[in-house]
Amino acid sequence: MPDAEIILISDLHLQDSRPDITRAFVDFTAALPARCTDLFILGDLFELWIGDDSPSRLAELVANALRTVARRGASVHLMHGNRDFLLGEQYAQRCGAGLIEEPHRLHVQGGDWLLLHGDVLCTDDLDYQKFRAMVRNPAWQRDFLSRPLTERQAWADRARQQSKAATSGKPSEIMDVNREAVNNLIESSGCPRIVHGHTHRPAVHELAEAGPDAQTPARRIVLGDWDRQGWYAAIQGAEIKLQQFSFRSEPH
């Protein structure tokens, strides 16, 4: 398929209080072109996820939309974010999707891309990195998921409020990626091209660093969050484009 296209999105933060974003997501998936071979969702599809066993009309609506994408022949890939790190295999199967770990190496024409949510690169935010290490620990997750839904929901509500309070008092640069962390990732992986979300700072960064192939330009693509508009990246052949669209317009 010479016109094959790979679509990447992140940070939709779907929640009941924002039905406009949910409608935009459903419209976006329905409008994906036939040439789309893969849809990657790089974390924070949901604003909050306390377990696959939590009943949710929103979760079912999203699963139906993604299952339709999969039935049309595209592969759907889900990655954990800092909000939905408890999303599990059971829900992924309901979506007709597969869970992928970060960093995920994507092999395409013109060179590989490393895909990740992005929060692991924000190493200046020491408090958050400690929290991340705790909640990503499999033992912690098993214990948390064994608790009653009401207890999990109460914990998540408290954690979200504490996160909002902490974020409001932090300098903005602390919540962005650390340049050394980016360089270390490029060096350790040998891949000089990265796509991530998390920071809500959509941009295309041309980097001075390069991997083992000096002819491959080093680039960092940051996906935008869905709030007043939607964002996605499209890879077609050796080209990648970062795009935005109105919730009222077609994404393609």
Phi, psi and omega per residue, in radians:
M1 nan 1.682 -3.045
P2 -1.105 -0.465 -3.128
D3 -1.692 0.278 -3.096
A4 -0.955 2.471 -3.062
E5 -2.345 2.429 3.070
I6 -1.955 2.244 -3.087
I7 -1.941 2.364 3.133
L8 -2.228 2.323 3.092
I9 -2.415 2.863 3.055
S10 -2.838 2.949 2.951
D11 1.003 0.836 3.018
L12 -1.382 -0.534 3.130
H13 0.911 0.851 -3.102
L14 -1.082 2.377 -3.118
Q15 -2.778 2.748 -3.072
D16 -1.049 -0.524 -3.079
S17 -1.348 -0.105 3.117
R18 -2.216 1.193 3.138
P19 -1.110 -0.371 3.116
D20 -1.135 -0.664 3.122
I21 -1.237 -0.678 3.100
T22 -1.073 -0.771 3.103
R23 -1.079 -0.695 3.126
A24 -1.100 -0.701 3.132
F25 -1.135 -0.809 3.129
V26 -1.071 -0.750 3.102
D27 -1.102 -0.708 -3.107
F28 -1.106 -0.823 -3.127
T29 -1.147 -0.652 3.141
A30 -1.172 -0.484 -3.078
A31 -1.621 -0.014 3.116
L32 -1.011 2.339 -3.076
P33 -1.266 2.819 -3.137
A34 -1.081 -0.422 -3.116
R35 -1.360 -0.093 3.115
C36 -1.268 2.019 -3.134
T37 -1.660 -0.436 -3.075
D38 -2.549 2.406 2.986
L39 -2.075 2.049 3.097
F40 -1.833 2.220 3.051
I41 -1.969 1.882 -2.947
L42 -1.629 0.884 3.003
G43 1.680 2.707 -3.136
D44 0.972 0.745 2.937
L45 -1.078 -0.686 3.107
F46 -1.959 2.624 3.072
E47 -1.227 -0.518 -3.080
L48 -2.667 2.420 3.092
W49 -2.536 2.039 -3.081
I50 -1.893 0.130 3.094
G51 2.488 2.612 -3.134
D52 -1.153 -0.318 -3.107
D53 -1.533 0.060 3.136
S54 -1.489 2.022 -3.096
P55 -1.160 2.366 -3.083
S56 -2.747 2.172 3.059
R57 -1.134 -0.644 3.114
L58 -1.082 -0.804 -3.131
A59 -1.069 -0.661 3.140
E60 -1.217 -0.669 3.109
L61 -1.092 -0.760 3.122
V62 -1.140 -0.755 3.122
A63 -1.053 -0.718 3.123
N64 -1.094 -0.726 -3.129
A65 -1.131 -0.757 -3.126
L66 -1.255 -0.617 3.111
R67 -1.121 -0.608 3.084
T68 -1.141 -0.701 3.070
V69 -1.041 -0.801 -3.127
A70 -1.119 -0.670 -3.134
R71 -1.175 -0.438 3.102
R72 -1.385 -0.083 3.027
G73 1.951 -0.057 3.118
A74 -1.545 2.563 3.044
S75 -1.513 2.305 -3.121
V76 -1.896 2.242 -3.074
H77 -2.147 2.250 3.141
L78 -1.985 2.327 3.084
M79 -2.107 2.539 3.118
H80 -1.255 2.523 2.982
G81 -1.986 -2.939 3.128
N82 -1.430 -0.164 3.098
R83 -1.788 -0.562 -3.037
D84 -2.096 0.699 -3.080
F85 -1.223 -0.182 3.123
L86 -1.682 0.062 3.096
L87 -1.101 2.283 -2.962
G88 -2.070 -3.106 -3.102
E89 -1.097 -0.605 -3.116
Q90 -1.066 -0.813 -3.138
Y91 -1.230 -0.673 3.105
A92 -0.988 -0.730 3.121
Q93 -1.128 -0.643 3.095
R94 -1.111 -0.463 3.135
C95 -1.534 -0.104 -3.006
G96 1.188 0.516 -3.018
A97 -2.089 2.960 3.020
G98 -2.095 2.531 3.063
L99 -1.477 2.390 3.092
I100 -2.144 2.546 3.119
E101 -1.589 2.688 3.076
E102 -1.787 2.599 -0.140
P103 -1.321 2.438 3.104
H104 -1.749 2.236 -3.116
R105 -1.618 2.062 -3.120
L106 -1.782 2.103 -3.125
H107 -1.649 2.045 3.119
V108 -2.420 2.931 3.064
Q109 -1.039 2.367 3.102
G110 1.608 0.007 3.110
G111 2.135 2.772 -3.100
D112 -1.371 2.793 2.985
W113 -2.192 2.469 2.987
L114 -1.678 2.229 -3.134
L115 -1.930 2.320 3.067
L116 -2.719 2.872 3.124
H117 -1.188 -0.809 3.060
G118 2.123 -0.347 -3.072
D119 -1.174 -0.479 3.138
V120 -1.150 -0.322 3.129
L121 -1.507 -0.152 -3.101
C122 -1.562 1.104 -2.982
T123 -1.327 -0.218 3.095
D124 -1.274 -0.370 3.129
D125 -1.537 1.452 -3.016
L126 -1.121 -0.690 -3.136
D127 -1.096 -0.754 3.140
Y128 -1.134 -0.720 -3.118
Q129 -1.100 -0.585 3.060
K130 -1.155 -0.756 3.108
F131 -1.097 -0.747 -3.136
R132 -1.066 -0.769 3.136
A133 -1.059 -0.640 -3.133
M134 -1.187 -0.910 -3.004
V135 -1.352 -0.277 3.070
R136 -1.556 -0.072 3.121
N137 -1.259 2.172 -3.101
P138 -0.985 -0.631 3.138
A139 -1.152 -0.735 3.106
W140 -1.089 -0.746 -3.112
Q141 -1.139 -0.729 3.112
R142 -1.064 -0.748 3.129
D143 -1.129 -0.792 -3.113
F144 -1.086 -0.797 -3.074
L145 -1.236 -0.257 3.096
S146 -1.440 -0.192 -3.089
R147 -1.445 2.780 3.121
P148 -1.065 2.646 -3.116
L149 -1.018 -0.657 -3.131
T150 -1.108 -0.679 3.122
E151 -1.203 -0.728 3.111
R152 -1.095 -0.739 -3.121
Q153 -1.122 -0.739 3.136
A154 -1.100 -0.736 3.112
W155 -1.103 -0.772 -3.113
A156 -1.117 -0.693 3.125
D157 -1.112 -0.742 3.112
R158 -1.123 -0.773 -3.118
A159 -1.094 -0.664 -3.136
R160 -1.183 -0.732 3.107
Q161 -1.130 -0.721 3.111
Q162 -1.137 -0.645 3.117
S163 -1.138 -0.757 3.122
K164 -1.087 -0.740 -3.131
A165 -1.155 -0.726 -3.130
A166 -1.193 -0.711 -3.119
T167 -1.113 -0.661 -3.091
S168 -1.138 -0.377 -3.115
G169 -1.776 0.089 -3.104
K170 -1.746 2.484 3.012
P171 -1.037 2.501 -3.043
S172 -1.086 -0.556 -3.088
E173 -1.194 -0.447 3.122
I174 -1.148 -0.539 -3.080
M175 -1.578 0.099 3.032
D176 -1.700 2.994 -3.132
V177 -1.219 2.655 3.096
N178 -1.589 2.254 -3.069
R179 -1.039 -0.695 -3.140
E180 -1.145 -0.650 3.108
A181 -1.115 -0.678 3.080
V182 -1.116 -0.814 3.138
N183 -1.063 -0.721 3.141
N184 -1.116 -0.666 3.119
L185 -1.137 -0.755 3.111
I186 -1.087 -0.762 -3.099
E187 -1.176 -0.764 -3.070
S188 -1.247 -0.540 -3.095
S189 -1.608 -0.399 -3.034
G190 1.241 0.272 -3.126
C191 -2.070 2.014 -3.032
P192 -1.583 0.212 -3.092
R193 -2.219 2.236 -2.984
I194 -2.299 2.447 2.950
V195 -2.175 2.252 3.092
H196 -2.639 2.988 3.064
G197 -2.112 -2.324 3.010
H198 1.358 -0.849 -2.987
T199 -1.366 -0.249 -3.099
H200 1.071 0.579 -3.139
R201 -2.217 1.236 -3.049
P202 -1.031 2.312 -3.101
A203 -3.007 2.836 2.982
V204 -2.003 1.989 -3.103
H205 -1.825 2.147 3.008
E206 -1.567 2.139 -3.016
L207 -1.824 2.616 3.103
A208 -1.342 -0.454 -3.101
E209 -1.265 2.714 3.083
A210 -2.530 2.732 3.092
G211 -1.439 -2.813 -3.098
P212 -1.125 -0.452 3.082
D213 -1.658 1.758 -3.052
A214 -1.140 -0.279 3.141
Q215 -1.411 -0.227 3.107
T216 -1.555 1.987 -3.114
P217 -1.141 2.422 3.119
A218 -1.440 2.209 -3.098
R219 -2.478 2.583 3.047
R220 -2.224 1.998 3.128
I221 -1.736 2.156 3.131
V222 -1.885 2.056 3.102
L223 -1.299 2.566 3.122
G224 -1.559 2.782 3.058
D225 -1.471 2.680 3.115
W226 -1.605 1.945 3.110
D227 -2.367 -1.368 3.058
R228 -1.667 -0.176 3.100
Q229 -2.691 2.907 3.122
G230 -1.812 2.736 3.131
W231 -2.331 2.548 3.005
Y232 -2.731 2.769 2.992
A233 -1.980 2.480 3.124
A234 -2.149 2.193 3.067
I235 -1.860 2.145 3.124
Q236 -2.374 1.931 -3.039
G237 1.140 -2.226 3.138
A238 -1.626 0.058 -3.062
E239 -1.818 2.543 3.015
I240 -2.301 2.412 3.137
K241 -2.283 2.371 3.030
L242 -1.698 2.146 -3.015
Q243 -2.190 2.661 3.009
Q244 -2.218 2.752 -3.133
F245 -2.682 2.661 3.059
S246 -1.281 2.565 3.079
F247 -1.104 -0.314 -3.110
R248 -1.667 -0.042 -3.108
S249 -2.030 2.895 3.098
E250 -1.305 2.442 -3.121
P251 -1.271 -0.321 -3.121
H252 -2.219 nan nan
